[in-house]
Amino acid sequence: MPRFLSIISTDEKNAPAGGPSPELMRRMGQLIEEMTKAGVLLDTAGLTPSANGVRFRQTAGKLAVTDGPFTEAKEVIGGYAIVQAKDKEQAMEWTRRFVDIHEEEYDITVELREIAEP
């Protein structure tokens, strides 16, 4: 079965100051439990703020290293999930459910990409 990577992008500047609400965490826990029981969820995690990150960029053979936060970026990667689904449509349905549980104050984008298998 194919594996898919969900890349969750967020706007750190507009995220709720107190973090996720208890209700969002409850719904997230339920979805993660359901996905785990269905054998779909292989791994998932949120990421620390971009202020804790480091970006490596190579251009024309020259390496540049930049410490976070990455102020030039409106959105940063805030988390990920790896799912194993029977097809792209099933992976899209799980991803849609993940997006739907977020409250309206969240501005998130989720990019779903199939993992290339050797």
TIVO-2410 file (N, C-alpha, C; in nm, 3 decimals):
# residues 118
REC num residu      c1      c2      c3 atome chaine
REC   1      M   0.084  -0.119   0.000     N      A
REC   1      M   0.000   0.000   0.000    CA      A
REC   1      M   0.088   0.125   0.000     C      A
REC   2      P   0.048   0.226  -0.074     N      A
REC   2      P   0.129   0.346  -0.081    CA      A
REC   2      P   0.128   0.424   0.051     C      A
REC   3      R   0.238   0.493   0.073     N      A
REC   3      R   0.250   0.581   0.190    CA      A
REC   3      R   0.244   0.725   0.142     C      A
REC   4      F   0.191   0.812   0.227     N      A
REC   4      F   0.175   0.953   0.195    CA      A
REC   4      F   0.226   1.038   0.311     C      A
REC   5      L   0.286   1.151   0.276     N      A
REC   5      L   0.333   1.247   0.375    CA      A
REC   5      L   0.242   1.369   0.371     C      A
REC   6      S   0.184   1.403   0.485     N      A
REC   6      S   0.108   1.526   0.501    CA      A
REC   6      S   0.201   1.628   0.565     C      A
REC   7      I   0.224   1.738   0.496     N      A
REC   7      I   0.309   1.845   0.547    CA      A
REC   7      I   0.216   1.958   0.591     C      A
REC   8      I   0.215   1.987   0.719     N      A
REC   8      I   0.121   2.083   0.774    CA      A
REC   8      I   0.192   2.217   0.792     C      A
REC   9      S   0.146   2.316   0.718     N      A
REC   9      S   0.204   2.451   0.727    CA      A
REC   9      S   0.110   2.540   0.806     C      A
REC  10      T   0.169   2.625   0.890     N      A
REC  10      T   0.091   2.716   0.973    CA      A
REC  10      T   0.152   2.856   0.966     C      A
REC  11      D   0.072   2.952   1.005     N      A
REC  11      D   0.118   3.090   1.018    CA      A
REC  11      D   0.146   3.110   1.167     C      A
REC  12      E   0.273   3.102   1.206     N      A
REC  12      E   0.309   3.111   1.348    CA      A
REC  12      E   0.267   3.243   1.410     C      A
REC  13      K   0.268   3.349   1.332     N      A
REC  13      K   0.236   3.482   1.386    CA      A
REC  13      K   0.089   3.496   1.423     C      A
REC  14      N   0.003   3.416   1.361     N      A
REC  14      N  -0.140   3.427   1.387    CA      A
REC  14      N  -0.197   3.306   1.461     C      A
REC  15      A  -0.112   3.223   1.516     N      A
REC  15      A  -0.160   3.107   1.592    CA      A
REC  15      A  -0.215   3.155   1.727     C      A
REC  16      P  -0.315   3.087   1.783     N      A
REC  16      P  -0.367   3.125   1.913    CA      A
REC  16      P  -0.256   3.131   2.018     C      A
REC  17      A  -0.253   3.238   2.096     N      A
REC  17      A  -0.146   3.261   2.193    CA      A
REC  17      A  -0.134   3.150   2.296     C      A
REC  18      G  -0.244   3.095   2.340     N      A
REC  18      G  -0.240   2.991   2.442    CA      A
REC  18      G  -0.219   2.851   2.387     C      A
REC  19      G  -0.197   2.842   2.256     N      A
REC  19      G  -0.181   2.711   2.194    CA      A
REC  19      G  -0.317   2.648   2.165     C      A
REC  20      P  -0.317   2.522   2.128     N      A
REC  20      P  -0.443   2.455   2.094    CA      A
REC  20      P  -0.538   2.449   2.213     C      A
REC  21      S  -0.666   2.462   2.186     N      A
REC  21      S  -0.767   2.452   2.291    CA      A
REC  21      S  -0.778   2.308   2.339     C      A
REC  22      P  -0.828   2.289   2.461     N      A
REC  22      P  -0.851   2.151   2.508    CA      A
REC  22      P  -0.944   2.075   2.415     C      A
REC  23      E  -1.044   2.142   2.357     N      A
REC  23      E  -1.137   2.077   2.265    CA      A
REC  23      E  -1.066   2.029   2.139     C      A
REC  24      L  -0.978   2.112   2.084     N      A
REC  24      L  -0.901   2.072   1.965    CA      A
REC  24      L  -0.813   1.952   1.999     C      A
REC  25      M  -0.748   1.955   2.113     N      A
REC  25      M  -0.661   1.844   2.153    CA      A
REC  25      M  -0.743   1.716   2.171     C      A
REC  26      R  -0.866   1.727   2.223     N      A
REC  26      R  -0.953   1.611   2.239    CA      A
REC  26      R  -0.988   1.552   2.103     C      A
REC  27      R  -1.030   1.639   2.009     N      A
REC  27      R  -1.066   1.592   1.875    CA      A
REC  27      R  -0.945   1.534   1.803     C      A
REC  28      M  -0.829   1.596   1.821     N      A
REC  28      M  -0.706   1.545   1.759    CA      A
REC  28      M  -0.673   1.407   1.815     C      A
REC  29      G  -0.684   1.392   1.945     N      A
REC  29      G  -0.659   1.262   2.007    CA      A
REC  29      G  -0.753   1.154   1.955     C      A
REC  30      Q  -0.880   1.188   1.938     N      A
REC  30      Q  -0.977   1.092   1.884    CA      A
REC  30      Q  -0.942   1.051   1.742     C      A
REC  31      L  -0.906   1.150   1.659     N      A
REC  31      L  -0.872   1.119   1.520    CA      A
REC  31      L  -0.745   1.034   1.513     C      A
REC  32      I  -0.645   1.068   1.592     N      A
REC  32      I  -0.521   0.990   1.593    CA      A
REC  32      I  -0.549   0.847   1.638     C      A
REC  33      E  -0.633   0.830   1.739     N      A
REC  33      E  -0.668   0.696   1.786    CA      A
REC  33      E  -0.742   0.618   1.676     C      A
REC  34      E  -0.835   0.683   1.609     N      A
REC  34      E  -0.909   0.617   1.502    CA      A
REC  34      E  -0.817   0.577   1.387     C      A
REC  35      M  -0.726   0.665   1.349     N      A
REC  35      M  -0.633   0.635   1.241    CA      A
REC  35      M  -0.537   0.523   1.279     C      A
REC  36      T  -0.495   0.522   1.405     N      A
REC  36      T  -0.404   0.417   1.453    CA      A
REC  36      T  -0.476   0.281   1.452     C      A
REC  37      K  -0.599   0.277   1.502     N      A
REC  37      K  -0.675   0.152   1.503    CA      A
REC  37      K  -0.703   0.102   1.362     C      A
REC  38      A  -0.720   0.195   1.266     N      A
REC  38      A  -0.746   0.156   1.127    CA      A
REC  38      A  -0.618   0.112   1.056     C      A
REC  39      G  -0.503   0.127   1.123     N      A
REC  39      G  -0.376   0.088   1.063    CA      A
REC  39      G  -0.327   0.184   0.957     C      A
REC  40      V  -0.379   0.305   0.957     N      A
REC  40      V  -0.344   0.404   0.856    CA      A
REC  40      V  -0.230   0.494   0.900     C      A
REC  41      L  -0.230   0.535   1.027     N      A
REC  41      L  -0.131   0.631   1.076    CA      A
REC  41      L  -0.001   0.560   1.113     C      A
REC  42      L   0.106   0.596   1.044     N      A
REC  42      L   0.238   0.538   1.072    CA      A
REC  42      L   0.318   0.625   1.167     C      A
REC  43      D   0.305   0.758   1.155     N      A
REC  43      D   0.379   0.851   1.241    CA      A
REC  43      D   0.319   0.989   1.227     C      A
REC  44      T   0.323   1.067   1.333     N      A
REC  44      T   0.278   1.205   1.329    CA      A
REC  44      T   0.341   1.281   1.444     C      A
REC  45      A   0.361   1.410   1.425     N      A
REC  45      A   0.415   1.495   1.532    CA      A
REC  45      A   0.402   1.641   1.491     C      A
REC  46      G   0.391   1.724   1.592     N      A
REC  46      G   0.403   1.867   1.572    CA      A
REC  46      G   0.550   1.903   1.583     C      A
REC  47      L   0.586   2.019   1.533     N      A
REC  47      L   0.724   2.064   1.538    CA      A
REC  47      L   0.738   2.184   1.630     C      A
REC  48      T   0.856   2.202   1.687     N      A
REC  48      T   0.881   2.320   1.769    CA      A
REC  48      T   0.878   2.445   1.681     C      A
REC  49      P   0.864   2.563   1.739     N      A
REC  49      P   0.859   2.687   1.659    CA      A
REC  49      P   0.984   2.704   1.572     C      A
REC  50      S   0.965   2.777   1.462     N      A
REC  50      S   1.077   2.798   1.369    CA      A
REC  50      S   1.193   2.871   1.435     C      A
REC  51      A   1.168   2.941   1.544     N      A
REC  51      A   1.276   3.009   1.617    CA      A
REC  51      A   1.382   2.909   1.662     C      A
REC  52      N   1.343   2.783   1.680     N      A
REC  52      N   1.437   2.679   1.724    CA      A
REC  52      N   1.503   2.606   1.608     C      A
REC  53      G   1.465   2.642   1.484     N      A
REC  53      G   1.514   2.569   1.368    CA      A
REC  53      G   1.637   2.631   1.303     C      A
REC  54      V   1.693   2.558   1.210     N      A
REC  54      V   1.807   2.601   1.130    CA      A
REC  54      V   1.776   2.563   0.986     C      A
REC  55      R   1.802   2.653   0.894     N      A
REC  55      R   1.776   2.627   0.753    CA      A
REC  55      R   1.909   2.622   0.679     C      A
REC  56      F   1.926   2.516   0.598     N      A
REC  56      F   2.045   2.499   0.515    CA      A
REC  56      F   2.002   2.520   0.370     C      A
REC  57      R   2.077   2.601   0.298     N      A
REC  57      R   2.046   2.625   0.157    CA      A
REC  57      R   2.176   2.625   0.079     C      A
REC  58      Q   2.177   2.548  -0.030     N      A
REC  58      Q   2.293   2.546  -0.117    CA      A
REC  58      Q   2.252   2.606  -0.252     C      A
REC  59      T   2.328   2.703  -0.295     N      A
REC  59      T   2.305   2.768  -0.424    CA      A
REC  59      T   2.438   2.783  -0.493     C      A
REC  60      A   2.445   2.735  -0.616     N      A
REC  60      A   2.567   2.745  -0.696    CA      A
REC  60      A   2.689   2.691  -0.618     C      A
REC  61      G   2.667   2.582  -0.544     N      A
REC  61      G   2.777   2.517  -0.473    CA      A
REC  61      G   2.815   2.584  -0.342     C      A
REC  62      K   2.744   2.690  -0.302     N      A
REC  62      K   2.776   2.760  -0.176    CA      A
REC  62      K   2.666   2.733  -0.075     C      A
REC  63      L   2.709   2.697   0.046     N      A
REC  63      L   2.617   2.664   0.153    CA      A
REC  63      L   2.592   2.785   0.241     C      A
REC  64      A   2.465   2.812   0.268     N      A
REC  64      A   2.427   2.917   0.363    CA      A
REC  64      A   2.345   2.850   0.474     C      A
REC  65      V   2.374   2.888   0.597     N      A
REC  65      V   2.304   2.835   0.712    CA      A
REC  65      V   2.239   2.953   0.784     C      A
REC  66      T   2.107   2.943   0.807     N      A
REC  66      T   2.033   3.052   0.871    CA      A
REC  66      T   1.961   2.998   0.993     C      A
REC  67      D   1.980   3.064   1.106     N      A
REC  67      D   1.907   3.029   1.227    CA      A
REC  67      D   1.767   3.088   1.221     C      A
REC  68      G   1.670   3.015   1.280     N      A
REC  68      G   1.533   3.065   1.286    CA      A
REC  68      G   1.522   3.176   1.388     C      A
REC  69      P   1.414   3.249   1.391     N      A
REC  69      P   1.295   3.228   1.311    CA      A
REC  69      P   1.315   3.276   1.168     C      A
REC  70      F   1.236   3.222   1.079     N      A
REC  70      F   1.248   3.254   0.937    CA      A
REC  70      F   1.144   3.359   0.903     C      A
REC  71      T   1.179   3.485   0.929     N      A
REC  71      T   1.085   3.596   0.920    CA      A
REC  71      T   1.035   3.621   0.779     C      A
REC  72      E   1.110   3.579   0.678     N      A
REC  72      E   1.066   3.603   0.540    CA      A
REC  72      E   0.954   3.509   0.498     C      A
REC  73      A   0.930   3.406   0.575     N      A
REC  73      A   0.827   3.308   0.540    CA      A
REC  73      A   0.698   3.339   0.615     C      A
REC  74      K   0.586   3.348   0.541     N      A
REC  74      K   0.456   3.366   0.606    CA      A
REC  74      K   0.414   3.237   0.674     C      A
REC  75      E   0.434   3.125   0.607     N      A
REC  75      E   0.397   2.996   0.663    CA      A
REC  75      E   0.522   2.913   0.687     C      A
REC  76      V   0.520   2.834   0.794     N      A
REC  76      V   0.629   2.742   0.823    CA      A
REC  76      V   0.568   2.604   0.847     C      A
REC  77      I   0.650   2.503   0.834     N      A
REC  77      I   0.603   2.366   0.859    CA      A
REC  77      I   0.585   2.349   1.010     C      A
REC  78      G   0.464   2.316   1.050     N      A
REC  78      G   0.432   2.304   1.192    CA      A
REC  78      G   0.415   2.161   1.238     C      A
REC  79      G   0.409   2.068   1.143     N      A
REC  79      G   0.392   1.928   1.179    CA      A
REC  79      G   0.385   1.841   1.056     C      A
REC  80      Y   0.369   1.712   1.079     N      A
REC  80      Y   0.363   1.618   0.967    CA      A
REC  80      Y   0.287   1.494   1.011     C      A
REC  81      A   0.245   1.418   0.914     N      A
REC  81      A   0.188   1.285   0.939    CA      A
REC  81      A   0.228   1.196   0.822     C      A
REC  82      I   0.256   1.071   0.852     N      A
REC  82      I   0.280   0.971   0.749    CA      A
REC  82      I   0.167   0.870   0.761     C      A
REC  83      V   0.094   0.854   0.650     N      A
REC  83      V  -0.017   0.759   0.649    CA      A
REC  83      V   0.006   0.656   0.539     C      A
REC  84      Q  -0.047   0.539   0.563     N      A
REC  84      Q  -0.045   0.432   0.462    CA      A
REC  84      Q  -0.189   0.405   0.426     C      A
REC  85      A  -0.223   0.428   0.300     N      A
REC  85      A  -0.362   0.417   0.256    CA      A
REC  85      A  -0.370   0.330   0.132     C      A
REC  86      K  -0.491   0.281   0.103     N      A
REC  86      K  -0.506   0.196  -0.016    CA      A
REC  86      K  -0.486   0.275  -0.144     C      A
REC  87      D  -0.514   0.406  -0.140     N      A
REC  87      D  -0.496   0.490  -0.258    CA      A
REC  87      D  -0.496   0.638  -0.217     C      A
REC  88      K  -0.473   0.724  -0.314     N      A
REC  88      K  -0.466   0.868  -0.288    CA      A
REC  88      K  -0.598   0.921  -0.232     C      A
REC  89      E  -0.709   0.871  -0.282     N      A
REC  89      E  -0.840   0.919  -0.237    CA      A
REC  89      E  -0.860   0.892  -0.088     C      A
REC  90      Q  -0.819   0.774  -0.042     N      A
REC  90      Q  -0.833   0.744   0.100    CA      A
REC  90      Q  -0.742   0.835   0.183     C      A
REC  91      A  -0.619   0.858   0.137     N      A
REC  91      A  -0.528   0.948   0.207    CA      A
REC  91      A  -0.585   1.090   0.211     C      A
REC  92      M  -0.649   1.131   0.102     N      A
REC  92      M  -0.711   1.264   0.097    CA      A
REC  92      M  -0.826   1.275   0.197     C      A
REC  93      E  -0.903   1.169   0.215     N      A
REC  93      E  -1.014   1.173   0.309    CA      A
REC  93      E  -0.964   1.189   0.452     C      A
REC  94      W  -0.861   1.114   0.490     N      A
REC  94      W  -0.804   1.129   0.625    CA      A
REC  94      W  -0.748   1.271   0.644     C      A
REC  95      T  -0.683   1.323   0.542     N      A
REC  95      T  -0.626   1.458   0.550    CA      A
REC  95      T  -0.737   1.562   0.565     C      A
REC  96      R  -0.846   1.547   0.488     N      A
REC  96      R  -0.958   1.639   0.499    CA      A
REC  96      R  -1.015   1.638   0.642     C      A
REC  97      R  -1.026   1.520   0.700     N      A
REC  97      R  -1.077   1.510   0.838    CA      A
REC  97      R  -0.984   1.580   0.935     C      A
REC  98      F  -0.852   1.568   0.914     N      A
REC  98      F  -0.756   1.638   1.000    CA      A
REC  98      F  -0.776   1.789   0.991     C      A
REC  99      V  -0.790   1.840   0.870     N      A
REC  99      V  -0.809   1.985   0.851    CA      A
REC  99      V  -0.940   2.029   0.915     C      A
REC 100      D  -1.044   1.951   0.898     N      A
REC 100      D  -1.178   1.987   0.947    CA      A
REC 100      D  -1.187   2.002   1.099     C      A
REC 101      I  -1.104   1.931   1.175     N      A
REC 101      I  -1.118   1.940   1.321    CA      A
REC 101      I  -1.060   2.069   1.378     C      A
REC 102      H  -0.987   2.145   1.298     N      A
REC 102      H  -0.928   2.270   1.346    CA      A
REC 102      H  -1.032   2.381   1.358     C      A
REC 103      E  -1.016   2.462   1.461     N      A
REC 103      E  -1.105   2.575   1.482    CA      A
REC 103      E  -1.074   2.684   1.380     C      A
REC 104      E  -1.168   2.776   1.361     N      A
REC 104      E  -1.154   2.875   1.254    CA      A
REC 104      E  -1.041   2.974   1.276     C      A
REC 105      E  -0.989   2.989   1.397     N      A
REC 105      E  -0.877   3.082   1.417    CA      A
REC 105      E  -0.745   3.026   1.362     C      A
REC 106      Y  -0.744   2.898   1.327     N      A
REC 106      Y  -0.623   2.838   1.268    CA      A
REC 106      Y  -0.619   2.862   1.118     C      A
REC 107      D  -0.505   2.904   1.072     N      A
REC 107      D  -0.480   2.921   0.929    CA      A
REC 107      D  -0.376   2.815   0.892     C      A
REC 108      I  -0.424   2.701   0.841     N      A
REC 108      I  -0.332   2.592   0.809    CA      A
REC 108      I  -0.348   2.551   0.663     C      A
REC 109      T  -0.239   2.499   0.610     N      A
REC 109      T  -0.237   2.440   0.477    CA      A
REC 109      T  -0.174   2.303   0.493     C      A
REC 110      V  -0.233   2.203   0.431     N      A
REC 110      V  -0.175   2.069   0.437    CA      A
REC 110      V  -0.146   2.023   0.295     C      A
REC 111      E  -0.021   1.993   0.269     N      A
REC 111      E   0.020   1.939   0.139    CA      A
REC 111      E   0.033   1.788   0.154     C      A
REC 112      L  -0.035   1.715   0.067     N      A
REC 112      L  -0.032   1.569   0.072    CA      A
REC 112      L   0.048   1.518  -0.047     C      A
REC 113      R   0.153   1.441  -0.020     N      A
REC 113      R   0.240   1.391  -0.127    CA      A
REC 113      R   0.265   1.242  -0.104     C      A
REC 114      E   0.259   1.166  -0.213     N      A
REC 114      E   0.291   1.025  -0.203    CA      A
REC 114      E   0.442   1.009  -0.188     C      A
REC 115      I   0.482   0.918  -0.102     N      A
REC 115      I   0.624   0.889  -0.081    CA      A
REC 115      I   0.671   0.796  -0.192     C      A
REC 116      A   0.777   0.835  -0.261     N      A
REC 116      A   0.831   0.753  -0.369    CA      A
REC 116      A   0.892   0.626  -0.310     C      A
REC 117      E   0.847   0.516  -0.360     N      A
REC 117      E   0.899   0.386  -0.313    CA      A
REC 117      E   1.006   0.339  -0.412     C      A
REC 118      P   1.111   0.272  -0.360     N      A
REC 118      P   1.218   0.224  -0.449    CA      A
REC 118      P   1.171   0.118  -0.545     C      A
***
